[in-house]
Amino acid sequence: MLTKDTKVEANLLLTCLATGFYPKNITLQIKRNGRILKKEDGLFSSDSLPNGDDTYQRRDWVEILRSDRSTFTCTVIHEASNRSVTEGWVLDHKAPDFPVEPVVGGVIGGLLVIVVGLVVELILKKRGIICRPQTQVNEDDAVNEDDAVCEAVPRAGSRGSIDSSISKDSGVSFDDYKTPDSQSLLSVDEVDDDLMSVKSEVSKSS
């Protein structure tokens, strides 16, 4: 007598096995509360099959609900040897244990990934590598440091930084060096000469 789990967690497979008998005529009965189960009840049978030693074996089985509290028995009757045996199943009606360790490990791993991602995002925002989209801010609205958007910062020694410092200190804009007819920039040498003169004036005034 065998008891196995099935692909359906809510079911159990009961198997009644008789082997080593001769001749092959034998009677197997699986009973539920004393009633013999038949094909209509989901019973299957291998009938008598030969072993390798001139004896026979037979296997009958049925699939039941794990929650079924009925009494199931197996009766084997071999008339040629005048033997009859009846035994009952001791069933475990509990559902199989669910593997908790993989689930807990997956949850912890997911939380760690989220936390690491948030920390990296915060660091990148603080360093100005990740910028929020710029939105319109009223003059009366207080600007939170965390909500400040990133602005492009010119490299040290670049023309953009020189232009910005001159325009802030002297009020001179690079737009003043555009020709009135074409509105294009003057040559690089002319602009450099003008920049040097403006720097001299700014240093003298300071």
Residue pairs with C-beta under 8 A, 6 or more apart in sequence:
1 14
1 15
1 16
1 17
1 74
1 87
1 89
2 13
2 14
2 15
2 17
3 12
3 13
3 14
3 15
3 89
3 91
3 92
4 12
4 13
4 15
5 12
5 13
5 96
6 12
6 13
6 63
9 66
9 95
9 96
10 65
10 66
10 67
10 95
11 63
11 64
11 65
11 66
12 63
12 64
12 65
12 66
12 91
13 61
13 62
13 63
14 30
14 61
14 62
14 63
14 64
14 72
14 74
14 89
15 59
15 60
15 61
16 28
16 30
16 59
16 60
16 61
16 74
16 76
17 57
17 58
17 59
18 26
18 28
18 57
18 58
18 59
18 76
18 78
19 51
19 55
19 56
19 57
19 58
20 51
20 55
20 57
21 55
21 56
21 57
21 78
21 80
21 81
22 54
22 55
22 56
22 80
23 56
23 80
24 48
24 50
24 56
25 48
25 78
25 79
25 80
26 48
26 56
26 58
26 76
26 77
26 78
27 75
27 76
27 77
27 78
27 79
28 45
28 58
28 60
28 74
28 75
28 76
29 36
29 74
29 75
29 76
29 77
30 36
30 37
30 43
30 60
30 61
30 62
30 72
30 73
30 74
31 37
31 72
31 73
31 74
31 75
32 41
32 64
32 70
32 71
32 72
33 70
33 71
34 71
34 73
37 43
37 62
41 62
42 62
42 63
43 60
43 61
43 62
44 60
44 61
44 62
45 58
45 59
45 60
46 57
46 58
46 59
46 60
47 58
48 56
48 57
48 58
49 56
49 57
49 58
50 56
51 57
60 74
64 70
64 72
66 91
66 93
66 94
66 95
67 93
68 93
69 93
71 88
72 88
72 89
72 91
73 86
73 87
73 88
73 89
74 86
74 87
74 88
74 89
75 84
75 85
75 86
76 83
76 84
76 85
76 86
77 83
77 84
78 84
121 130
124 130
125 131
125 132
125 146
128 150
128 153
130 150
131 149
131 150
132 147
132 149
132 150
133 149
134 149
135 149
137 143
154 160
154 161
154 164
155 161
162 195
163 174
166 172
166 195
166 198
166 199
166 202
167 173
167 174
169 202
170 198
170 201
170 202
172 198
174 185
177 185
177 186
177 190
177 191
177 194
178 184
178 185
178 186
179 186
185 191
186 194
